[in-house]
Amino acid sequence: MTQDPPNRQLQRESALAFRERQPDVEKILFTREGDRPAFGASWRVNAVATVSGVEYQVIIGPDIGPAFVGVGVPPTAPTPFPPATLTVVYSDGSSEVIE
Amino acid sequence: MTTAEEYLDMANQAYAVDPLRQRPSLMVGKMFSAGTSPHEQLYQVIDTEDNPVNGFQAMAVVPVLNGVPDMSQIIVTYAGTNPDHRADVLADVESVVGNQQVLGSQIDDAQRFADSVRRANPGASITTSGHSLGAFLAMLVAAEHRWKSTTFNGPDPWEKLSPEAKAWLQSELAAGNKPLHNYVNEWDLIGNLYLDRTGAADYVSDRPGRSALDYHDIGKNGAFRLNPDGSIAGAGAKGHSLEDIIGNIVDTFAPGAGKALGPGLTGLAGSLRNPTFMNGVAKNVSGLMVAVNTVSALVLAASIGSAVEPLLEVKRANGRIIPRMHEGLLAAKNAASMLPYVTTEDIEACIEAHRLLVRQNVDEEAVADVDRLVDEHIAKVSAISEGISRTVLHSLEQDAQWASAFAGH
């Protein structure tokens, strides 16, 4: 069977996938390690995404659209949106700034 | 119009209802995005169901149009198999309720949830979706309610449909309609578990040699590729026999083993499709997991069995030693006989003087010992491989019995 990459790598891919849909996201904090919830289901993870200073609870994954499981949905980013800096805090406590 | 990609994403999102895996989980009032631009659509959850005992999970969603939930079109989506829950169910049955308890099956839960959504939203157009076991439930519920469904890699539910639902499906199919649309990766074991008697299957082409999970996975690099318009790429393929599908999975681990295990795979395919096992799948989650475990075990058997081939090569090489030495000596004698001044007696004398006879240069007993040793290894390897295959089939029968007992039948 194909093995999934390590969770940290999948969290990073999830953050980048979310940024593609929401380019104005400023920070993503992963609150769980993430996994496949069932046989054949896509890998996903809980996180808190900060958009325009507002925090949104989300479930995201490298190949699944975001589910907004807290209060509200972030407004669509203005287009075109200039490249922004994204701070990613992984569930293992490490962090990274992605330009 | 809802695209296949949106249905696929909804089937994938249904797994986020599980509060044990996602915290917070996808609950009533929450939203998610399905499809990709320019066919991206926001959906809102209007109802959910989570039965932690049998692993059943489902949600009902509506599209959000111009910021407002459109309650006129509802999609009921069922989640598939969660391997964790099987252990939970087994633990409950064995240690808590014994054999007395008859727990609510996933089919009952699925029907109840759909009825609840229908009653709460009279007049709404309802369709269903799901993946794997979720697809099985979605097709079954849709047929019983005369709804449409769009599902992914679901085993065909024909055997569990009521006579009325079967009659309706047959009349729809005769009229050229296809109310149930089940996209099935041509190499997926689960989606191809049963014959396409509902007419729902739309086989999707893929390349052989990938892992069993890839053919079943609904993720980006999984079973289904998407066209830019949100349709499924490669749909309309021919499909394969179950034996070929299992053979492909086995070949992934041990090339050529699928062919070698041909009779075993035919037996396995027959067992998977027997009515008792089918009943097990229909009544709870265990059947699908058995299918997955079965393939894993067969792969192990095939891997071990494939060791026979190199052993046979050793034996073939060993068997060629003495004939080749004889051939070499004969060739040398023939070459020497061409010389005009050398007689046959000279050659024989030379061979004798230099001890060049084959029997003088090879330990025939040692060669025979190698043969015996290889034969023993082949016998052991075959016995292990066959033993695993037998155990797999036996487990299958046991599990089918357990599934029937568990379901109260």
Chai-1 contact restraints between the chains, C-beta under 6 A:
chainA,res_idxA,chainB,res_idxB,connection_type,confidence,min_distance_angstrom,max_distance_angstrom,comment,restraint_id
A,M1,B,S211,contact,1.0,0.0,6.0,A-B,restraint_1
A,M1,B,L213,contact,1.0,0.0,6.0,A-B,restraint_2
A,T2,B,S211,contact,1.0,0.0,6.0,A-B,restraint_3
A,T2,B,D214,contact,1.0,0.0,6.0,A-B,restraint_4
A,P37,B,Y15,contact,1.0,0.0,6.0,A-B,restraint_5
A,P37,B,D18,contact,1.0,0.0,6.0,A-B,restraint_6
A,P37,B,R21,contact,1.0,0.0,6.0,A-B,restraint_7
A,A38,B,Y15,contact,1.0,0.0,6.0,A-B,restraint_8
A,A38,B,G80,contact,1.0,0.0,6.0,A-B,restraint_9
A,A38,B,T81,contact,1.0,0.0,6.0,A-B,restraint_10
A,A38,B,N82,contact,1.0,0.0,6.0,A-B,restraint_11
A,F39,B,T81,contact,1.0,0.0,6.0,A-B,restraint_12
A,F39,B,P83,contact,1.0,0.0,6.0,A-B,restraint_13
A,G40,B,S132,contact,1.0,0.0,6.0,A-B,restraint_14
A,G40,B,H216,contact,1.0,0.0,6.0,A-B,restraint_15
A,G40,B,D217,contact,1.0,0.0,6.0,A-B,restraint_16
A,A41,B,Y15,contact,1.0,0.0,6.0,A-B,restraint_17
A,S42,B,N12,contact,1.0,0.0,6.0,A-B,restraint_18
A,S42,B,G219,contact,1.0,0.0,6.0,A-B,restraint_19
A,N46,B,Q22,contact,1.0,0.0,6.0,A-B,restraint_20
A,Q57,B,P24,contact,1.0,0.0,6.0,A-B,restraint_21
A,I59,B,A16,contact,1.0,0.0,6.0,A-B,restraint_22
A,I59,B,Q22,contact,1.0,0.0,6.0,A-B,restraint_23
A,D63,B,G219,contact,1.0,0.0,6.0,A-B,restraint_24
A,D63,B,K220,contact,1.0,0.0,6.0,A-B,restraint_25
A,I64,B,N12,contact,1.0,0.0,6.0,A-B,restraint_26
A,G65,B,D9,contact,1.0,0.0,6.0,A-B,restraint_27
A,G65,B,S33,contact,1.0,0.0,6.0,A-B,restraint_28
A,G65,B,A34,contact,1.0,0.0,6.0,A-B,restraint_29
A,P66,B,S33,contact,1.0,0.0,6.0,A-B,restraint_30
A,A67,B,Q13,contact,1.0,0.0,6.0,A-B,restraint_31
A,A67,B,A16,contact,1.0,0.0,6.0,A-B,restraint_32
A,A67,B,L26,contact,1.0,0.0,6.0,A-B,restraint_33
A,A67,B,F32,contact,1.0,0.0,6.0,A-B,restraint_34
A,F68,B,M31,contact,1.0,0.0,6.0,A-B,restraint_35
A,V69,B,P24,contact,1.0,0.0,6.0,A-B,restraint_36
A,V69,B,L26,contact,1.0,0.0,6.0,A-B,restraint_37
A,V69,B,K30,contact,1.0,0.0,6.0,A-B,restraint_38
A,V73,B,M31,contact,1.0,0.0,6.0,A-B,restraint_39
